[in-house]
Amino acid sequence: MLVIGCSGSHNLAKEIAKGLNANYADLVVDKFPDNEIRVRFSKSIKGRKVILVQSFYNNSHSVNDKIVEVLFAAYTARELKAKKLFLVAPYLAYLREDKRFEKGESISAKIIAKLFKIFDKVFIVEPHLHRFKKLKDFFPNAKKISVAREISDYIKKNFEDYILVGPDQESWQWVKDIAKYLPKPSVVVFKKERIGPEKVRILKRKRKQKKKQEAIIIDDIISTGGTMLEAAKEAKKFAKKICCLGIHGIFAKNSLSRLKKYKVMSTNSIPSRVSKIDITESIVKELKRG
């Protein structure tokens, strides 16, 4: 078995390799002067089970570069006769467009699924699903990895009297999974109305809360921070403190600075200064199951 760390996941890939007791290597990635990507395997992969680990977010390499990088690596691995080929995506982009909202628009979630048919299996950490209820509905070789247990363990260690807050109806799927591992937690889910790409309105569900509790607002993605900010305004009415917890911390458009009044944390699906929740264990467990 050989674990390959791609440009978005070197550190996490190394930890996965340790957990699997597998060999590790970086994928060698560079660019020509015109920004064309070149990839190279530094170790022999013939006859081996190869696991590419790539998180699809913007850093020194763009999301789109990362997709090309992974596809070049995957097709090369097939040519070099890898025995099995897996992709671990701690964060997978392009899943939000799951229907044709406007005439002539692409459905990116379905296209990504088609592009990644090259893999025997694609493991995705907490994919952003809305209209598709299961990955199998459009992504037949994909498998979801839940990290609810790691998040609940972190909450148990770092919080005492708290209430779990879902900022919108969609967030309930993650809130309820995390709540399963906690001792009778208080839970409230807000209703969200989207006004524009970066502007929302939050309406609180009627429910009595204890003022002394700390509100842990949970969502799968923190991008610009707009949803968290609006949810925090509403949660202030009943909570003494606010914590913003995102499974995937994209933190676009300087959103960490916008959220500086609150405690902010995420998993290490995307590395950042607030990625405090390690998800290696759940990934390793799923890979061992195959």
N, C-alpha and C positions, 0 to 999 in steps of 0.2 A: 504494500500500500504506500502511496506517495501523496502527501498533501502539498498543494501548490498555492502559495500566497500571491494573489494578484494585487494590483496597485491600490485597491481600496481596503485591503484586509490583512496586511502582513502580520500584525501583532496577534490578532484573533486566530489567524490560520496557524500560527506557531503553537498557540495554546491547544487548538484542536488536535494538532499532530501529537502533542504530548499526551493528551487524553486518550488518543487511539493507539499510543505506542507505535506511531508510524514515522517514516522518514519525512523530512520537510525540505522544501526548496522554494526560493522566490521565483516567480515568473520574471524573466528578464524582458523589460519593456523599455523601448526608446523610440525616438521619433527622427525622421528625416527632416532636413531643413524646411520642407514644405508642409510639415506636421503630419505626414503619413506615419502610421504606427507600425512598428516592427516588434514581434514577440519571439521569444526563444526559450526552450526548456534547457535548463542547465544540467539536468540529470536524465539518464536513460529512462524511458517510460514504456518500452516494449514489454508486453505481457503483464503490466502492472495495473492495479486498480488506482486510477488517478482521480483525486478530489480537488477541483478548483474552488478556491474560496474568494469571492468577490462581492463587496458591498457597493451598490450602485448609487453613489452620491457625488457631489462636486468637491474635489480638493484640487491638487495640482493636475489631475486628470479629470475631464468632464464626465458626466454620466454617459454621454454618447460615446466618448472614447473608451470608456470601460466596457460598454457592450461590444464594440468592435474588437477590443483586446481579448475578451472572453471567447468570442466566436472564432477569432484567428487561432487562439490556443486550442479550442475544442476540435476544430477541423484538423489542426496539425497533430493533435493527440490521436485522432482516428487514423491519419496517414501513417503515423509512427507505431501503429498497432498496439495502443493501450487496450488492456483486457476489458476494463470497465471505465466509464467516464461519468463522474458525478459533478454537479455544481452545488455549492452551498452559497446562498445569497442571504447574508444577515439582514440586508435591506435591498429590496427589489423595487426599482422605480417603474413608472409607466403603467401601473395597475389602476389608477383612478379613472382613466377613460375606458369605461366598460360598456358603453353604448354610444350610438351616434347621436349626440346632442344637437348637432346642427347638420343640415344637408351638406353632403360631401366630406364630412369629417371622418378621420381615421379612428378606428377602435384599437388603441395602442395595446390594451391588455391582451387581446387576441393575437396581435402581431408578435408581441414578445413571446407568447406561448409557442407560436409557429417557429420563430427563430431558434428557440431553445430545444427543439425536437432532437437536436444532435446529441443531447445528453441522455444517458440511460435513466437518470433521475435528477430532479432539481429540488433541493431542500430550501424552503423559503421561511425565514423567521417572521412570524406574525404578518402575513400579507394583508394589504389594505383591500378588503373585499366589501363591496356594497351590494350591487344588484346580483352578482354571482355569489351564491351562498357558500359554495365549495370550490376549491381549486379544480377539482375534477370536471366541473361544468365547462371549463374552457382550456384547461392546462393539464392534459391527461398524465403526463410524466412528472408532475409536481407533487410535493408533499409539504404540508404546513408543519412548522416547528413552533410549538407554544412555549413561551418563556414566563407563563403566569406564576409558576412555582418560584423562580428566582426573584421575581418582583415581590411576591408576597413574603418571601423570606427576608428581603431587604426591608419591607415595611415593618415586619414584626421586630426586627432588630433596632430600627431607628425611630419608630413612632410608638406612642402609648395610646392616648385618647384621640381617635381620629375618625373622620367620616370620608368614605370614598365618593368622589363626585365625577360623574360622567358629564362632559360638557354638551353632549347632544345624544340623540337616540342611537346613532351609529356606534358610539363609544361603549354602549351597553355590552356588546359582545366581548370586549376586553375586560371591562370592570367586573362582570359576573364571573369570568374565569379566574381572575385574581382573588375575588371575594371567596371562592370555594375553599381556598387554602388558609383563610383567616378565621379567627374565632368570633363568629357572630358579628361581623362588621356592620356599621350603619352605612347605608348607601342611598344616594339621591342622584337622579339623572335629569339634567336640564333639557330643554327643548331649544334647538338652534334654528334661526332663520337666516339664510345666507342672503346678503344684500349685494355683494360683489365678490370678486376673486379674493380680496383681502379684508373684507368687512362683513361682520356677522352681528346678529342681535341674539342675546340669550334670554330665555324666559325660564324662570325657576318653577319646577313642579311643587305644588303645595305640600309641604311636609314640615313638621316641627323638628328642629335640630337644637342640640345643646350648644350654647354660645362658647363654652370652653373648649370645644373640639377643634382639632386642626384639620382643615380640608385638604385632602390629597386629590387634586384634579388629574384624572388619568385619560390619556388619549394615545392612539397608536403612533401618531406623527405630530411633532411640533415643527412647523415649517416657519412661517412668518411670525407666529405667536399670537395672531389675532384672536383665534378661538379661545386660547388660554387667558388672554387679557380680559376678554368679555366675561368668561366664566368666573374669573377671579373677582371681578366687580360684584357679581351676584353672590358669590360665596362669602364675601366680606360681611354680608348682612347677618350671617349666623356663625361664622368661624373666627377664632382668635388669631389663627395663622393660616397662611396659604402655601401649599407646595404644588408645583407643576411637574408632573411626571409623564414623560413621553417615552414610549417604547423605542421609537426611532427619532433621534434628535438631529434633524436636518439643520435647524437654526439659520434659516436664510434671512437675508436683509437685516443683519445685525439684531436679530430677535432676542438673543441672550441679554443684550443691553436693555432692550425694551422690557424684559421680564426681571430686571435686577432687583426689584422690590421684593421678590418672592424667592423661596428656595426652589431651585430647578434641578432636575436630574433625569437621566435617561440610561438605557442599556448601552453596552459597547458594540451594538450592531453598527453604529457609526461613531468613530472615535471623536471625543471632544473633552474639554476640561470638566464637563459634568456627567460624563458617561461612567457612572459609578456602579452599575449593576452588571455583573459579569454573566454572560449567557452561554459560556463554553459548555457547561455540563449538559444542558438540554440538546445542544447540537451534537455533541459526542454520542449521547444516548440514541438519538435518531439514526445517526450514521452506523452505529453498531447493529441496529435492527435491520439496516439496509433499505 
